[in-house]
Amino acid sequence: RSHGANVRCSNGYGLSEVCGACIVAPPEREDAAIGYPLPHVKVKIFDEQEKKFYDLADGPRTGVLYLNSPSVSCGKIDDTVFFELEEVDGEEYLCTYDLVTVNEDGSMTCCGRANRYFVNNEGIRFDAGIVETSIGEQPNIAACAIVPNYDKALHDTLPSLYVQTVTSDPLAEKTVQQALFNVFIK
């Protein structure tokens, strides 16, 4: 807009397992909400503390997003199982492992990942705790954590490693580089 373009963009959320877009925000919305489910999409929010499923109509809360749609994949090709659907209230839902906040108006905002696992390009799952422990044990590292950050432009949650060194001197950057080298290269 600042350059004179008259384009309207809609923020949304979709998964290949559900054949693409399933939650869309109207283009006039200016916050980070991913929006509302499309008509054919059913949503359940799993509250991890209460161990209970909720509907969007149950009001504001934060929980794990589960989706049901006529277009959801069965998760199998021949004898290979890629993922399994979970039965919720008599219907099969796909657990996205994404944490969402249900807003007052019934829209949803993505706020991170429900689990601490990430998958690399080779499809290998790793536990964020292993990385945090390994980096945290390196010399001159005071603390570290992998935090899921939702990138609105990519419509994806990306793991970010935050590291605090023992000192904040100019060599802190080298300390972090050496820790990463020791853990991932050595």
KOLVEXTI-368478 format. One record per residue (C-alpha): residue number from 1; z negated, y negated, x; chain. Coordinates in Angstrom, 3 decimals, always signed. Each point is the difference from the previous one (the first is absolute). Example, Ala and Ser with C-alpha at 12.3 -4.5 7.8 and 13.67 -1.06 7.14 Angstrom:
2
+-----+----------+----------+----------+-----+
! seq !       c3 !       c2 !       c1 ! mol !
+-----+----------+----------+----------+-----+
!   1 !   -7.800 !   +4.500 !  +12.300 !   A !
!   2 !   +0.660 !   -3.440 !   +1.370 !   A !
+-----+----------+----------+----------+-----+
# end
This chain:
186
+-----+----------+----------+----------+-----+
! seq !       c3 !       c2 !       c1 ! mol !
+-----+----------+----------+----------+-----+
!   1 !   +0.000 !   +0.000 !   +0.000 !   A !
!   2 !   -0.825 !   -2.372 !   +2.834 !   A !
!   3 !   +3.622 !   +0.349 !   +1.161 !   A !
!   4 !   +1.552 !   -0.615 !   -3.390 !   A !
!   5 !   +0.450 !   +3.616 !   -1.115 !   A !
!   6 !   -0.400 !   +0.727 !   -3.689 !   A !
!   7 !   -0.948 !   +3.661 !   +0.270 !   A !
!   8 !   -2.779 !   +1.656 !   -1.941 !   A !
!   9 !   -1.718 !   +2.977 !   +1.581 !   A !
!  10 !   -2.275 !   +2.492 !   -1.653 !   A !
!  11 !   -2.809 !   +1.677 !   +1.849 !   A !
!  12 !   -0.361 !   +3.663 !   -0.830 !   A !
!  13 !   -1.103 !   +3.433 !   +1.031 !   A !
!  14 !   +1.902 !   +3.239 !   +0.114 !   A !
!  15 !   +0.013 !   +3.427 !   +1.556 !   A !
!  16 !   +2.888 !   +2.304 !   +0.742 !   A !
!  17 !   -2.007 !   +2.811 !   -1.656 !   A !
!  18 !   +0.229 !   -1.956 !   -3.260 !   A !
!  19 !   +3.680 !   -0.989 !   +0.519 !   A !
!  20 !   -0.699 !   -3.560 !   +1.098 !   A !
!  21 !   -1.434 !   -2.959 !   -1.857 !   A !
!  22 !   -2.843 !   +0.778 !   -2.341 !   A !
!  23 !   -2.153 !   -3.152 !   +0.041 !   A !
!  24 !   +1.551 !   -3.484 !   -0.051 !   A !
!  25 !   -1.330 !   -3.570 !   -0.092 !   A !
!  26 !   +1.920 !   -2.745 !   -1.817 !   A !
!  27 !   +1.855 !   -2.342 !   +2.395 !   A !
!  28 !   -2.045 !   -3.034 !   -1.087 !   A !
!  29 !   -3.206 !   +1.651 !   +1.214 !   A !
!  30 !   -1.144 !   -1.621 !   +3.241 !   A !
!  31 !   -2.915 !   +2.178 !   +1.080 !   A !
!  32 !   +0.093 !   +3.317 !   +1.886 !   A !
!  33 !   -0.147 !   +2.171 !   -3.132 !   A !
!  34 !   +2.404 !   +2.936 !   -0.054 !   A !
!  35 !   +0.151 !   -0.421 !   -3.762 !   A !
!  36 !   +0.013 !   +2.194 !   -3.083 !   A !
!  37 !   +1.290 !   +3.556 !   -0.501 !   A !
!  38 !   +3.502 !   +0.345 !   -1.408 !   A !
!  39 !   +0.145 !   +1.447 !   -3.559 !   A !
!  40 !   +0.556 !   +3.619 !   +1.079 !   A !
!  41 !   -2.799 !   -0.021 !   +2.612 !   A !
!  42 !   -3.582 !   +1.065 !   -0.751 !   A !
!  43 !   -2.799 !   -1.147 !   +2.292 !   A !
!  44 !   -3.460 !   +1.382 !   +0.700 !   A !
!  45 !   -2.537 !   -1.612 !   +2.314 !   A !
!  46 !   -2.426 !   +2.375 !   +1.709 !   A !
!  47 !   -3.387 !   -1.526 !   +0.771 !   A !
!  48 !   -1.115 !   +1.815 !   +3.159 !   A !
!  49 !   -3.680 !   -0.871 !   -0.453 !   A !
!  50 !   -0.203 !   +1.071 !   -3.632 !   A !
!  51 !   +2.471 !   +2.899 !   +0.506 !   A !
!  52 !   +1.641 !   -1.024 !   -3.271 !   A !
!  53 !   +3.504 !   -0.994 !   -1.175 !   A !
!  54 !   +0.617 !   -3.241 !   -1.881 !   A !
!  55 !   +2.939 !   -1.528 !   -1.864 !   A !
!  56 !   +1.200 !   -3.554 !   +0.617 !   A !
!  57 !   -1.359 !   -0.919 !   -3.432 !   A !
!  58 !   -3.516 !   +0.846 !   +1.230 !   A !
!  59 !   -0.075 !   -3.331 !   +1.864 !   A !
!  60 !   -0.369 !   -1.319 !   +3.521 !   A !
!  61 !   -0.948 !   +2.447 !   +2.737 !   A !
!  62 !   +1.157 !   +1.283 !   +3.369 !   A !
!  63 !   +1.082 !   +3.581 !   +0.512 !   A !
!  64 !   +2.666 !   +2.454 !   +1.101 !   A !
!  65 !   +3.349 !   -0.350 !   -1.776 !   A !
!  66 !   +1.380 !   +3.085 !   -1.794 !   A !
!  67 !   +3.463 !   -0.072 !   -1.628 !   A !
!  68 !   +1.723 !   +2.067 !   -2.669 !   A !
!  69 !   +3.630 !   -0.474 !   -0.954 !   A !
!  70 !   +2.849 !   +2.076 !   -1.438 !   A !
!  71 !   +1.713 !   -0.557 !   +3.350 !   A !
!  72 !   -2.832 !   +1.220 !   +2.238 !   A !
!  73 !   +1.089 !   +2.697 !   +2.430 !   A !
!  74 !   -1.502 !   +3.487 !   -0.224 !   A !
!  75 !   -0.722 !   -0.170 !   +3.744 !   A !
!  76 !   +1.903 !   +3.179 !   +0.886 !   A !
!  77 !   +3.420 !   +0.999 !   +1.276 !   A !
!  78 !   +0.542 !   +3.735 !   -0.191 !   A !
!  79 !   -3.152 !   +1.512 !   +1.534 !   A !
!  80 !   -1.029 !   -3.103 !   +1.950 !   A !
!  81 !   -2.836 !   -2.039 !   -1.507 !   A !
!  82 !   -0.044 !   -3.654 !   +1.114 !   A !
!  83 !   -2.807 !   -1.194 !   -2.260 !   A !
!  84 !   -1.869 !   +1.181 !   -3.060 !   A !
!  85 !   -0.568 !   -1.787 !   -3.268 !   A !
!  86 !   -3.485 !   -0.173 !   -1.489 !   A !
!  87 !   -0.830 !   +0.636 !   -3.636 !   A !
!  88 !   -1.736 !   -2.951 !   -1.644 !   A !
!  89 !   -0.712 !   +0.042 !   -3.743 !   A !
!  90 !   +2.488 !   +2.845 !   -0.511 !   A !
!  91 !   +2.918 !   -1.647 !   +1.856 !   A !
!  92 !   +1.198 !   +0.206 !   +3.597 !   A !
!  93 !   -0.530 !   -3.110 !   +2.128 !   A !
!  94 !   +0.998 !   -0.881 !   +3.539 !   A !
!  95 !   -2.876 !   -1.283 !   +2.132 !   A !
!  96 !   +1.394 !   -2.920 !   +2.036 !   A !
!  97 !   -3.097 !   -0.335 !   +2.220 !   A !
!  98 !   +0.390 !   -3.772 !   -0.432 !   A !
!  99 !   -3.008 !   -2.047 !   -1.043 !   A !
! 100 !   +0.755 !   -2.512 !   -2.718 !   A !
! 101 !   -2.040 !   -2.595 !   -1.793 !   A !
! 102 !   +0.564 !   -0.298 !   -3.726 !   A !
! 103 !   -0.031 !   -3.721 !   -0.818 !   A !
! 104 !   -1.326 !   -1.692 !   -3.170 !   A !
! 105 !   +3.531 !   -0.185 !   -1.447 !   A !
! 106 !   +0.686 !   +3.728 !   +0.540 !   A !
! 107 !   +2.220 !   -0.533 !   +3.040 !   A !
! 108 !   -0.748 !   +1.771 !   +3.267 !   A !
! 109 !   -0.338 !   -1.200 !   +3.582 !   A !
! 110 !   +0.307 !   +2.407 !   +2.918 !   A !
! 111 !   -2.955 !   -0.298 !   +2.371 !   A !
! 112 !   +0.394 !   +2.827 !   +2.521 !   A !
! 113 !   -0.163 !   +3.750 !   +0.410 !   A !
! 114 !   -2.502 !   +2.373 !   -1.555 !   A !
! 115 !   +0.015 !   +2.434 !   +2.874 !   A !
! 116 !   -0.336 !   -0.507 !   +3.715 !   A !
! 117 !   +3.115 !   +1.999 !   +0.896 !   A !
! 118 !   +3.245 !   -1.408 !   +1.291 !   A !
! 119 !   +3.279 !   +1.779 !   +0.691 !   A !
! 120 !   +2.117 !   -0.684 !   +3.080 !   A !
! 121 !   +3.819 !   +0.142 !   +0.213 !   A !
! 122 !   -0.102 !   +3.739 !   +0.719 !   A !
! 123 !   -1.910 !   +0.586 !   -3.230 !   A !
! 124 !   -3.245 !   +0.849 !   +1.801 !   A !
! 125 !   -3.148 !   -1.091 !   -1.869 !   A !
! 126 !   -2.809 !   -1.416 !   +2.052 !   A !
! 127 !   -3.480 !   -1.063 !   -0.921 !   A !
! 128 !   -0.735 !   -3.661 !   +0.727 !   A !
! 129 !   -3.522 !   +1.009 !   +1.054 !   A !
! 130 !   +1.358 !   +1.969 !   +2.961 !   A !
! 131 !   +1.906 !   -3.057 !   +1.249 !   A !
! 132 !   -2.991 !   -2.302 !   -0.589 !   A !
! 133 !   -2.345 !   +2.354 !   +1.871 !   A !
! 134 !   +2.411 !   +0.468 !   +2.921 !   A !
! 135 !   +0.666 !   -3.715 !   +0.439 !   A !
! 136 !   -3.689 !   -0.842 !   -0.527 !   A !
! 137 !   -0.992 !   +2.304 !   +2.861 !   A !
! 138 !   +2.196 !   -1.860 !   +2.515 !   A !
! 139 !   -1.588 !   -2.268 !   +2.651 !   A !
! 140 !   -0.792 !   -3.574 !   -1.122 !   A !
! 141 !   +0.796 !   +0.631 !   -3.686 !   A !
! 142 !   -2.834 !   -1.155 !   -2.265 !   A !
! 143 !   +1.442 !   +1.043 !   -3.360 !   A !
! 144 !   +3.236 !   +0.896 !   -1.753 !   A !
! 145 !   +1.324 !   +0.978 !   -3.403 !   A !
! 146 !   +3.270 !   +0.934 !   -1.666 !   A !
! 147 !   +0.376 !   -2.016 !   -3.159 !   A !
! 148 !   +2.761 !   +0.447 !   -2.597 !   A !
! 149 !   +1.820 !   -3.280 !   -0.582 !   A !
! 150 !   +2.338 !   -0.359 !   -2.944 !   A !
! 151 !   +3.211 !   -1.765 !   +1.069 !   A !
! 152 !   +1.496 !   -1.675 !   -3.067 !   A !
! 153 !   +3.410 !   -0.444 !   +1.643 !   A !
! 154 !   +0.257 !   +3.709 !   +0.861 !   A !
! 155 !   -1.788 !   +1.172 !   -3.160 !   A !
! 156 !   -1.895 !   +2.401 !   +2.204 !   A !
! 157 !   -3.445 !   +0.473 !   +1.465 !   A !
! 158 !   +0.001 !   -0.039 !   +3.781 !   A !
! 159 !   -2.813 !   +1.086 !   +2.310 !   A !
! 160 !   -1.300 !   -2.792 !   +2.259 !   A !
! 161 !   -2.259 !   +0.690 !   +2.958 !   A !
! 162 !   -2.627 !   -2.679 !   +0.586 !   A !
! 163 !   -1.793 !   +0.112 !   +3.355 !   A !
! 164 !   -2.956 !   -2.032 !   +1.252 !   A !
! 165 !   -0.584 !   -0.013 !   +3.729 !   A !
! 166 !   -3.391 !   -0.350 !   +1.676 !   A !
! 167 !   +0.978 !   -3.453 !   +1.281 !   A !
! 168 !   +2.512 !   -2.524 !   -1.296 !   A !
! 169 !   +1.269 !   -1.048 !   +3.398 !   A !
! 170 !   +3.703 !   -0.252 !   +0.906 !   A !
! 171 !   -0.060 !   +3.665 !   +1.081 !   A !
! 172 !   -0.811 !   +1.190 !   -3.542 !   A !
! 173 !   +3.692 !   +0.561 !   -0.733 !   A !
! 174 !   +0.339 !   +2.186 !   +3.109 !   A !
! 175 !   -3.116 !   +1.939 !   -1.064 !   A !
! 176 !   +1.605 !   +0.805 !   -3.373 !   A !
! 177 !   +3.319 !   +0.919 !   +1.636 !   A !
! 178 !   -1.775 !   +2.351 !   +2.418 !   A !
! 179 !   -1.976 !   +1.622 !   -2.850 !   A !
! 180 !   +3.216 !   +0.608 !   -1.970 !   A !
! 181 !   +1.689 !   +1.388 !   +3.131 !   A !
! 182 !   -2.932 !   +2.350 !   +0.680 !   A !
! 183 !   -0.063 !   +1.354 !   -3.550 !   A !
! 184 !   +3.681 !   +0.195 !   -0.909 !   A !
! 185 !   +1.807 !   +0.433 !   +3.328 !   A !
! 186 !   -2.441 !   +1.719 !   +2.360 !   A !
+-----+----------+----------+----------+-----+
# end
